[in-house]
Amino acid sequence: MANSEQRNQLRANLLTSPEGRLLLIGVALALAYTLWLTLKLLLSPEDSQDLVGMTATHLMFGRAASMAFGYSQGLDHNTVVPVGIVIETVMVLIFYPLFVFSWRRLLVIRRLRRMFERTRRAAESHKDTVRRYGIAGLFVFVWFPFWMTGPVVGSVIGFMLGLRTWLNMTVVLAGTYVAILGWAFLLRELHERVASYSSYAAMVLIALLVIIILAGNRLLRTYRHNKNKC
């Protein structure tokens, strides 16, 4: 009975709540992006491999490593920047509603429970700092490349601060797009400089970025584990 009522509430929220509409938009955008990748695979297999590689790298290691990979494959701003924007937008528009529905006990996805919990802890650890500076603080949090910052955690902080959904999404996505543009010019310039030394230098740069990201995440988890023990 409870499960049936919960499903009915979820269906109603999908159509009437801001989070439900965001989720539907995110799923539609993800399907459109997947369809575009599929068409590229059929029409231009070589180019599609680079795009799939960018997408996978973005999901696993974040925007910096993904964009560096794109530039290392000879892609230009007109491809790297829009792809980064679409991927980050899809991530936010899908993750945020699912987190909110989970928070409200409308939807429980066991496989995502640990990810939601990590994101919640990260958001709570930064919430007071962001609250001090308001919307500007949230924008900078999303834009600045600290560990466990970015649009996903930023959107959860906005939720915890009680921001209206559309204001939260506007600030988070605006900060994300500015960050992507900043990374684009920085990484393109860096790629051109290192590529002049060796054809392998660009791949070394990507490897270094991945190592830094993994090491940073490992250090962050160790710090939090030790902090919880105290």
C-alpha positions as CSV (number, residue, x, y, z in Angstrom):
1,M,0.0,0.0,0.0
2,A,2.8,2.4,1.0
3,N,4.7,1.5,-2.1
4,S,1.7,2.1,-4.3
5,E,1.1,5.5,-2.7
6,Q,4.8,6.3,-3.1
7,R,4.7,5.5,-6.8
8,N,1.6,7.7,-7.3
9,Q,3.3,10.6,-5.5
10,L,6.4,10.1,-7.7
11,R,4.3,10.2,-10.9
12,A,2.6,13.3,-9.8
13,N,5.9,15.0,-8.9
14,L,7.3,14.1,-12.3
15,L,4.7,16.2,-14.0
16,T,3.9,18.9,-11.5
17,S,7.1,19.7,-9.5
18,P,10.1,21.7,-10.8
19,E,12.4,18.8,-10.0
20,G,10.2,16.4,-12.0
21,R,10.3,18.7,-15.1
22,L,14.0,19.1,-14.7
23,L,14.4,15.3,-14.7
24,L,12.3,15.0,-17.8
25,I,14.4,17.7,-19.6
26,G,17.6,16.0,-18.5
27,V,16.5,12.6,-19.8
28,A,15.4,14.1,-23.1
29,L,18.7,16.0,-23.4
30,A,20.7,12.8,-22.6
31,L,18.7,10.8,-25.2
32,A,19.3,13.6,-27.8
33,Y,23.0,13.6,-27.0
34,T,23.2,9.8,-27.3
35,L,21.3,9.9,-30.6
36,W,23.8,12.5,-31.9
37,L,26.7,10.3,-30.8
38,T,25.1,7.3,-32.6
39,L,24.7,9.3,-35.8
40,K,28.3,10.5,-35.6
41,L,29.3,6.8,-35.2
42,L,27.5,5.8,-38.4
43,L,28.5,8.8,-40.4
44,S,32.0,9.6,-39.1
45,P,33.4,6.7,-37.0
46,E,36.8,8.3,-36.4
47,D,35.4,11.6,-35.0
48,S,32.8,9.7,-32.9
49,Q,35.6,7.8,-31.1
50,D,37.1,11.1,-29.9
51,L,33.6,12.2,-28.7
52,V,32.9,9.0,-26.9
53,G,36.4,9.2,-25.3
54,M,35.6,12.7,-24.2
55,T,32.3,11.7,-22.7
56,A,33.7,8.7,-20.8
57,T,36.7,10.8,-19.5
58,H,34.3,13.5,-18.4
59,L,32.1,11.1,-16.4
60,M,35.1,9.3,-14.8
61,F,37.5,12.2,-14.2
62,G,35.7,15.5,-14.7
63,R,35.7,18.4,-17.1
64,A,39.4,19.2,-17.1
65,A,40.6,15.8,-18.1
66,S,37.8,15.4,-20.7
67,M,38.6,18.8,-22.3
68,A,42.3,18.1,-22.3
69,F,41.6,14.8,-24.0
70,G,39.5,16.5,-26.7
71,Y,42.2,19.0,-27.4
72,S,44.8,16.3,-27.6
73,Q,42.8,14.6,-30.3
74,G,42.8,17.7,-32.4
75,L,39.3,18.9,-31.6
76,D,38.7,22.7,-31.4
77,H,36.7,25.0,-29.2
78,N,33.6,24.6,-31.3
79,T,33.4,20.9,-30.4
80,V,35.1,20.7,-27.0
81,V,33.1,23.5,-25.3
82,P,29.6,22.5,-26.4
83,V,30.2,18.8,-25.6
84,G,31.4,19.8,-22.1
85,I,28.4,22.0,-21.6
86,V,25.9,19.3,-22.6
87,I,27.5,16.7,-20.4
88,E,27.6,18.9,-17.3
89,T,24.1,20.1,-18.0
90,V,22.8,16.5,-18.3
91,M,24.6,15.5,-15.1
92,V,23.0,18.3,-13.1
93,L,19.5,18.0,-14.6
94,I,19.4,14.3,-13.8
95,F,21.3,14.0,-10.6
96,Y,19.7,17.0,-8.8
97,P,16.0,15.8,-9.1
98,L,17.0,12.2,-8.2
99,F,18.8,13.5,-5.1
100,V,15.8,15.6,-4.1
101,F,13.3,12.7,-4.7
102,S,15.6,10.5,-2.6
103,W,15.8,13.2,0.1
104,R,12.0,13.3,0.3
105,R,11.8,9.5,0.3
106,L,9.8,9.5,-3.0
107,L,12.4,7.4,-4.8
108,V,15.0,5.1,-3.4
109,I,17.7,3.9,-5.8
110,R,20.0,1.6,-3.9
111,R,22.9,1.7,-6.4
112,L,23.0,5.5,-6.1
113,R,22.6,5.6,-2.3
114,R,26.3,5.8,-1.5
115,M,26.8,8.5,-4.2
116,F,24.0,10.5,-2.7
117,E,25.5,10.1,0.7
118,R,28.9,11.2,-0.4
119,T,27.4,14.2,-2.2
120,R,25.3,15.1,0.9
121,R,28.4,15.1,3.2
122,A,30.4,17.2,0.7
123,A,27.6,19.7,0.4
124,E,27.1,19.9,4.2
125,S,30.8,20.5,4.7
126,H,30.7,23.6,2.4
127,K,27.2,24.8,3.1
128,D,28.0,27.3,5.8
129,T,30.8,28.9,3.7
130,V,28.6,29.3,0.7
131,R,25.7,30.6,2.9
132,R,28.0,33.4,4.1
133,Y,28.3,34.8,0.6
134,G,24.8,33.8,-0.8
135,I,24.3,33.4,-4.5
136,A,27.7,34.8,-5.3
137,G,29.2,32.2,-3.1
138,L,27.4,29.4,-4.8
139,F,28.5,30.7,-8.2
140,V,32.1,30.8,-7.1
141,F,31.9,27.4,-5.5
142,V,30.7,25.8,-8.8
143,W,33.2,27.8,-10.9
144,F,36.4,27.3,-8.8
145,P,38.3,24.0,-9.2
146,F,38.5,22.8,-5.6
147,W,38.1,19.1,-4.8
148,M,34.4,18.0,-4.5
149,T,33.2,21.3,-5.9
150,G,31.3,21.7,-9.1
151,P,27.8,21.7,-10.4
152,V,26.5,18.5,-8.8
153,V,27.6,19.3,-5.2
154,G,26.7,22.9,-5.8
155,S,23.2,22.1,-6.8
156,V,22.8,20.1,-3.6
157,I,24.1,23.0,-1.5
158,G,21.6,25.3,-3.2
159,F,18.8,22.9,-2.3
160,M,20.0,22.8,1.3
161,L,20.1,26.6,1.4
162,G,16.5,26.6,0.3
163,L,17.0,28.2,-3.0
164,R,14.1,27.9,-5.5
165,T,14.8,25.2,-8.0
166,W,15.1,27.5,-11.1
167,L,17.2,30.0,-9.3
168,N,19.5,27.2,-8.1
169,M,19.8,25.8,-11.6
170,T,20.5,29.2,-13.1
171,V,23.3,30.0,-10.7
172,V,24.8,26.5,-10.8
173,L,24.7,26.1,-14.6
174,A,26.0,29.7,-15.2
175,G,29.0,29.0,-12.9
176,T,29.5,25.7,-14.8
177,Y,29.5,27.3,-18.2
178,V,31.9,30.1,-17.1
179,A,34.2,27.4,-15.7
180,I,34.1,25.4,-18.9
181,L,35.0,28.5,-21.0
182,G,37.9,29.3,-18.6
183,W,39.2,25.7,-18.8
184,A,38.9,25.8,-22.6
185,F,41.3,28.7,-23.1
186,L,43.7,27.5,-20.4
187,L,43.9,23.9,-21.6
188,R,44.0,24.9,-25.3
189,E,46.9,27.2,-24.6
190,L,48.6,24.6,-22.4
191,H,48.1,21.9,-25.1
192,E,49.7,24.0,-27.8
193,R,52.7,24.7,-25.6
194,V,53.3,21.1,-24.6
195,A,52.6,19.7,-28.1
196,S,55.4,21.8,-29.5
197,Y,57.9,19.7,-27.4
198,S,56.7,16.2,-28.3
199,S,53.7,14.5,-29.9
200,Y,53.4,12.5,-26.6
201,A,53.4,15.5,-24.4
202,A,49.6,16.0,-24.6
203,M,48.9,12.4,-23.5
204,V,51.3,12.9,-20.6
205,L,49.4,16.1,-19.6
206,I,46.1,14.1,-19.5
207,A,47.8,11.3,-17.5
208,L,49.0,13.9,-15.0
209,L,45.5,15.5,-14.7
210,V,44.0,12.0,-14.0
211,I,46.7,11.2,-11.4
212,I,46.1,14.6,-9.7
213,I,42.3,14.0,-9.7
214,L,42.6,10.5,-8.3
215,A,45.2,11.5,-5.7
216,G,43.0,14.5,-4.6
217,N,39.9,12.3,-4.2
218,R,41.9,9.8,-2.2
219,L,43.3,12.4,0.1
220,L,39.9,13.9,0.6
221,R,38.4,10.5,1.5
222,T,41.3,9.9,3.9
223,Y,40.8,13.3,5.5
224,R,37.1,12.7,6.0
225,H,37.6,9.2,7.4
226,N,40.1,10.5,10.0
227,K,37.8,13.4,10.8
228,N,34.9,11.1,11.5
229,K,37.1,9.0,13.8
230,C,37.9,12.1,16.0
